[in-house]
Amino acid sequence: MTQDLAGRRIVLTAQRRAEEFAGALERRGAEVIHAPTMSHVPHVDDAELNARTGELVDKKPELVVVTTAIGFRGWLEAAEAAGQREALVEALAGARILTRGPKARGAVQGAGLEVSWSAESETADEVKRHLATLDLRGTRVAVQHHGAGSDGVDEQLRDSGADVVSLVVYRWGPAPDPQAVERAVHLVARGGVDAIAFTAAPGADAFFTAAHLAGFRDEVVAALREGRVRAAAVGDTTAAPLRAYGIEPLVPERFRLGALVKLVIAELGRDAS
């Protein structure tokens, strides 16, 4: 394998699948700096999640909104640990299921369930636009959320007269190593790395918050906006916090980690040639 990233330094802000991402870059010769800005906290033993799952088993939903693949799989794992998986799948089988993007759709289909509609843009805004076309008065709706919260979906559903059961299967916690994040902030601020990659919008927000607390937000924004350090995001949702600062990151056509890895390798390899 060519060492076309030899001498390149890349900051990774993700905790999930970080080793997979890092391995692909390191095999090309890059130096990877791990600085996960948030931690992933599962809710497998969450009493509230289990109680709400039980509510849905007892009184089945008519509509289900699935926002993330990892969240949906985690929900099934939590139900299995509580002895409710088969009953939950049976309850969901009788509902219309909407998903926020292909990954969530694949997770639902992997459980043997059918998907009625999917937001190809993978954004909450597209989900909300679709929900706005439906008459949901009196409809029992289950919503599986990602770690950053409801993105206004619950509120819109309640305003439309739906009976909403909200489920948070995992949440974002603080950075596992705040000092590593602060070191990454300093490196980006002074152009000491070639690129920084983001895989979740909350993680991007957390990086800018860390930069602000360290007193280097303006320097970080300038380095990324001017391209002295390349920013890369796994999709448009993740890119949104960057674009709010006038930063246009590298974004793959397919919003997937593998596609992001290939794009970063291609772009930095091209710059080195």
N, C-alpha and C positions, 0 to 999 in steps of 0.2 A: 504494500500500500504506500502511495506517495506521501511524503512528509510536507505537503503544500501549506500546512499551517505552522511549520517550524518557526519559533520565535514569536508567535502570536499569543497574547494573553487574553483570556475571555472569562468574564464574571458570569456565574450562573446564580440566579436568585431563587430557583425552585428547590423545594425539598423533595416532592414526589418525583420519582423517575430521574433524579439528578444523576445517579451513577450511570444510567443508560446514556443520558445526554453527554456527560463528561467523557465516557469511554469512547464514544464516536469521535469526539474532538481530539482526545489525547492520541488516538490511533493515527491521526493526521499530523501529530507533532505539536499540538497546541498545549499551552500551560493553562489549566483550568483553576479558577479561584472560586471556591464554594462560599456563597454568602446568602443562604436562604433567608428571605426577609420575613417569612411567616412560617408557622408550623401547622401541620395538618392534624386536627384532633378528632378522632372518630367518636361516634356516639353508640357504639355497639351495646354498651351496658346502660344506656340512658333510659331511666324509668319513664320519662315523659314520652319519648319516642315509642317505647313499647306500649304505653297506654293508648296513644293515638292510633297505633297500628291495630290494637284490639278494638277501638271504636269503629275502624273501617271494616274490620271483619264482622262485627256485629251489625253494622248498618253500612252496607256497601256503597261505594262512591259511584256516581254516574259518569263523572269525568275525572281524569287524572292528568296532571301536568308534571312531566319529568324533566328536570333541568340539567342534570349531569349524569353521565354514565357511572362515575365512581359513587355518586350519591345513591343512585338506584340500586347498584350492586350491594352497597353497604347497607341499604335498607333491608334487602333480602337476607343478608348475612345476620343482621340484628334480629330479624324475625325468626330466622332459623335457630339462633341461640336461645330465643324465648319460646321455641316450640310452636311458632305461628306461621312458618314459611308457606306451607301448603295452603293454609286457610287464606293467607294474604294473596297468594297468586290466584286462587279461586275468586276472591273478591275483586281483584283487578281485571280478571278475564271478562267480566260482565260490563266493564266501563269503556267509554271512548278514551283512548290514551293519546295525548299530545306530547311531543318531545321538542326540546330545544337543541336541535342539531342532530347530525348523523351518528355521533358517538352515543348519545343518549338513546337514539332509536335502536342502535345495535344492541345496547344493553337490554332494552325491553324485549326485543325480538329473541335475544339469547335466552331469555327466561320462558320462551314459548308463548309470548303474548303478541297481540297485533297492535300496530300503531295506526291511528286514524289520520294523523297529520304531523308534520315535522317542520320546524323553522330552519330552513337551509342556511340562513345567515348566522345561526347559532346565537342570536341576540334575544334578550328579554323583550326588547321593543317589538320585534316581529311577533313574538308570542302574544304580547298584549294587543297588538293590532288584530290578530286573528281572533282572540277571545272577544274583542269588541264587536265582532260580526255575529256572535252567538247570543241567543236568548237564554240566559242562565238563571233567570228568576226561579228560586226554589231548588236549584240543582245542587246536589251534594258533590263538592269538588275537593279532591286531595291534591296537594301541591308539595312535591319533593324539592326542597331548596338546596342551593349550593351554599358554601360557607359564608358568603358575603351577605346573605339575607334574601329578601323576597323581590328586590328590584321593582317594587310597586305592584307586583302581580296580585298578591293577596288583597291589597287595598282596592284594586280595580274590580276584582271578583266580588268582594263584599258590596261595593257600590252598585254592582249590577244585580244584587239580590241573591247571590249564591251563598250556599252554606259551605264555608271553607274549613277544611282540616289541613293545617300547615304542619309539615314534617321537616325538621332539620336533622340530617343524617350525619353531618360532620360540620365542623366550623374551623375558622382560621384562628390560630393562636399566635402568640408573640414569636419573634425570631428566636430560634434555638440558641444562636450565638450572636448577640447584639454587637460584640466587638468585631466579629467578622464582617458584619454589615457596615459598621463604621469604617473599617479599613477599606472596604470596597468603595464606599462613598469618596474617601480621600483619593483612591486610585483613579476613579472616573473624573473627579474634579480637576486633577492635574494631568489628565491624559495618559495615565500610566498603564492603561489597558487598551486593547484594540476594540473590544466589543463587550456589551452586557446584554444578556438574554432574559426575557420575562415570559412566564407561562401562565400568569393569572393577573387579572386587573388589580385585585387587592394587594398582590405582591408588588406591583409597580407603584401603587399608591404608598405602600409602606416604605419603599426605597426613597421616594421623595420626602416622606415624613422624616426618615432617618437623616437625609441630607439637610433638611431644615434644622433639625435638632443639633446637628453637628456644625451648623453655620456655613454650609457649603452648597445650599440649594441653587443659588444663582450660578455658581461655577459648574455644577453638575449639569444644569439645564443648558448652559452655553456650550459645554463640551459635546453634549448629545445633539443639540440643535445644529451646531456647526459641522458635525460629522467627524470631529477629532476622535470621538469614541462612537462606534456604531451601535445603535440600539436595535434590538430584534425582539419581535413579539409573535407569539404563536397564532394570533388571530386578531380580528378587528376589535373584539371586546377587550382583550388585553392591551391593545394599542391605544385605546381611548384615553387613559390617563396621560400617556406620553404626548398624544396629539393636543391635549388640553394645554400643554406647555409649548406648543409650536414645534414639537419634535416629530419627524416622520420616520418611524422605524421600518426596518425590513420586516415584511409580513409575507409568509408563503401563501400561494394560491389556495392550497388545501390547509385548513386550520388544524394541523396535526403536528405532534412533536417531531416525528420523523422528517416531515417536510421542512420544519424549521431548522433542524440539524443540517439537512442538505443545503438549504439556502445560506446559512451562516458559513458553511464550508466553501460553497461556491463563491460567495462575495468576498470573503477574506482571502481565499486562494487567488482570486482574480486580482485583488489589490496588490498582492505580493508579487505577481508576475510582471 
